[in-house]
Amino acid sequence: MTDQPSTIEIETAPNPEFAVILMHGLGADANDFVSLVPELRLQDAPAVRFVFPNAPEIAVTANNGYVMRAWYDILSFEGIERRVDEAGIEASCGAVRRLIARENARGIPTERIFLAGFSQGGAMTYSAGLTHPEKLAGLIVLSGYVPSKSLIEGSLSEANRGTPVFAAHGTFDDVLPLRLGEQGRDFALAAGCPVEWNAYPMAHSVCLEEIEALREWLGARWVQGAV
């Protein structure tokens, strides 16, 4: 994956001061979370550029080789765990870093960039965010998990050990069980990140209460990032 991913971009106002790079889940595409922007009600927030990248289309081994958009291959399901293609994760981390560099070139420093994602996109948020060499504004993990602890531990960034994390998960999630979300939360805490954790009575989805909590969390980060 050497090329820049195709993206959808939405700016809440001209001359964005912050950026949010939000990665979709397995089998979805960049359109999946476009509707989140108006739902966050950011009228009183600083100008933000939301960047929704498309994952490449690959054959997913655990899904009988079916070709779909995925940030990395899932080789097998072992209980609630997944055996994943670490080279694919590293390639996608490289793509995320290129997106961050593009925002830097457009005038938004890394400390004002949030990485975000749902499901497999949340897994990428942990993977790319905790290993990024420059400090990020924050990580937003929606129904996500840590796909490879050893991969992240081997490249853990000192710059992002204290980066704030917003993590949320459904207690009735039958795609990525709650325990996987809790393991991701605990991993981030062990890495020194302050984590705001929220669990909601929902399946593998996003709910209004979660969006409102995220809006408030972001509001605190806008203030800190603008100082």
C-alpha positions in Angstrom: 0.0 0.0 0.0 2.3 2.8 -1.2 -0.3 5.2 -2.6 -2.4 7.7 -0.7 -5.8 6.2 0.2 -8.8 7.8 -1.5 -10.7 9.9 1.0 -13.9 11.8 1.6 -13.3 15.1 3.3 -15.7 17.5 5.2 -14.7 20.8 6.6 -17.0 22.3 9.3 -15.8 25.8 8.5 -13.0 27.4 6.3 -9.4 27.2 7.4 -9.6 24.1 9.7 -7.5 24.3 12.9 -8.0 20.6 13.7 -8.3 17.3 11.8 -10.0 14.0 12.5 -8.9 11.0 10.4 -11.7 8.4 10.9 -11.2 4.9 9.6 -14.2 2.7 8.7 -14.7 -0.9 9.8 -14.2 -4.2 7.9 -16.3 -4.4 4.7 -17.5 -0.8 4.9 -16.1 2.3 3.1 -15.3 6.0 3.6 -19.0 6.9 3.5 -19.8 4.9 6.6 -19.3 7.7 9.2 -19.9 10.8 7.1 -23.2 11.3 8.9 -21.4 11.5 12.2 -20.2 15.1 11.4 -23.6 16.8 11.7 -24.6 14.5 14.6 -21.7 15.8 16.6 -23.2 19.4 16.5 -19.9 21.2 16.3 -21.3 24.6 15.3 -19.5 26.3 18.3 -16.2 24.3 17.9 -13.1 25.4 16.0 -13.1 24.6 12.3 -12.4 20.9 11.8 -11.4 18.9 8.7 -12.8 15.3 8.9 -10.9 12.9 6.6 -12.6 9.5 5.9 -10.1 7.2 4.1 -10.9 4.1 2.1 -9.1 0.9 3.1 -7.8 -1.2 0.2 -9.9 -4.0 -1.2 -8.3 -7.3 -0.2 -9.3 -11.0 0.2 -10.1 -11.6 3.8 -8.9 -15.1 4.7 -11.3 -15.7 7.7 -14.2 -14.6 5.5 -13.6 -17.4 3.0 -11.3 -15.2 0.9 -14.1 -12.7 0.1 -12.8 -9.5 -1.3 -13.8 -6.4 0.7 -12.3 -3.2 2.0 -10.1 -4.1 5.0 -7.2 -2.4 6.7 -5.5 -5.8 7.2 -6.3 -9.5 6.7 -7.9 -11.5 9.4 -6.4 -15.0 9.2 -8.7 -16.8 11.6 -11.0 -16.4 14.6 -9.8 -18.2 17.7 -12.5 -17.8 20.4 -13.0 -14.1 20.8 -9.4 -13.4 19.6 -8.4 -12.8 16.0 -5.2 -14.0 14.3 -4.2 -11.1 12.0 -1.7 -10.2 9.3 0.7 -7.9 11.0 2.4 -6.9 7.8 -1.0 -5.6 6.6 -1.4 -3.6 9.8 2.1 -2.1 9.3 1.2 -1.2 5.7 -2.0 0.5 6.8 -0.1 2.3 9.6 2.1 3.7 6.8 -0.9 4.9 5.0 -2.2 6.7 8.1 1.1 8.4 8.6 0.9 9.7 5.0 -2.5 11.1 5.7 -1.1 12.8 8.9 1.8 14.2 6.8 -0.7 15.6 4.3 -2.6 17.4 7.0 0.7 18.8 8.3 1.5 20.1 4.8 -1.9 21.8 4.8 -1.1 23.6 8.0 -2.5 21.3 10.8 0.2 20.2 13.2 0.2 16.6 14.5 -0.8 17.7 18.0 -4.1 18.9 16.5 -4.9 15.7 14.7 -7.1 13.0 16.1 -7.1 9.4 14.9 -10.4 7.7 15.0 -12.1 4.5 13.9 -14.9 2.0 14.2 -14.3 -1.7 14.6 -11.3 -2.6 12.5 -10.8 1.1 12.1 -10.6 1.3 15.8 -8.0 -1.4 15.8 -6.0 0.7 13.4 -6.5 3.7 15.6 -4.7 1.9 18.5 -2.1 0.5 16.1 -1.2 3.6 14.2 -1.8 6.1 17.1 0.2 4.4 19.8 3.2 3.9 17.4 3.1 7.3 15.8 6.4 9.2 16.4 4.8 12.6 17.0 2.2 13.4 19.6 -1.4 13.3 18.4 -4.3 15.3 19.9 -6.2 12.1 20.8 -7.4 8.6 19.8 -11.1 7.8 19.3 -11.9 4.0 19.4 -15.5 3.1 18.7 -16.2 -0.6 19.2 -12.5 -1.4 18.5 -9.7 -3.6 19.9 -6.0 -4.1 19.9 -5.2 -6.5 17.0 -1.6 -7.3 17.9 -0.2 -6.3 21.3 3.3 -7.4 20.4 3.4 -5.3 17.2 2.4 -2.1 19.1 4.7 -2.9 22.1 7.6 -3.3 19.7 7.1 0.2 18.3 5.4 2.0 21.1 5.9 5.8 20.8 7.1 7.7 23.8 5.4 10.8 22.3 2.0 9.2 22.6 2.2 7.5 25.9 0.1 10.2 27.5 -2.3 10.8 24.6 -5.9 10.9 25.7 -8.2 8.1 24.4 -12.0 8.0 24.0 -13.1 4.4 23.9 -16.7 3.1 23.7 -18.2 -0.4 23.2 -21.5 -2.1 23.2 -22.3 -4.6 26.0 -24.3 -6.7 23.5 -21.7 -6.6 20.7 -21.6 -10.1 19.1 -19.0 -9.1 16.4 -16.3 -7.8 18.7 -17.3 -8.9 22.2 -17.1 -6.4 25.0 -14.1 -8.2 26.5 -12.0 -7.2 23.4 -12.9 -3.6 24.0 -12.0 -3.8 27.6 -8.6 -5.4 26.7 -7.9 -2.5 24.4 -8.8 0.0 27.1 -6.5 -1.8 29.6 -3.7 -1.9 27.0 -4.0 1.9 26.5 -4.0 2.5 30.2 -0.9 0.4 30.7 0.8 2.5 27.9 0.1 5.6 30.1 -2.9 7.0 28.2 -5.7 8.6 30.1 -8.8 6.7 28.8 -12.4 7.8 28.9 -14.3 4.5 28.7 -18.0 4.1 28.0 -20.0 1.0 27.6 -23.6 1.1 26.2 -26.4 -1.4 25.9 -26.0 -1.8 22.2 -24.8 -4.2 19.6 -21.9 -3.6 17.1 -23.0 0.0 16.4 -23.0 3.6 17.6 -25.6 5.2 19.8 -26.7 8.8 20.5 -25.4 8.7 24.0 -22.0 7.7 22.7 -22.0 10.6 20.2 -22.9 13.1 22.9 -20.1 11.8 25.2 -17.7 12.1 22.3 -18.8 15.6 21.5 -18.1 16.6 25.1 -14.7 14.8 25.1 -13.7 16.6 21.9 -14.9 19.9 23.3 -12.3 19.6 26.1 -9.6 18.7 23.6 -10.4 21.7 21.3 -9.7 24.0 24.3 -6.5 22.3 25.3 -5.2 22.0 21.7 -5.9 25.7 21.0 -3.7 26.8 23.9 
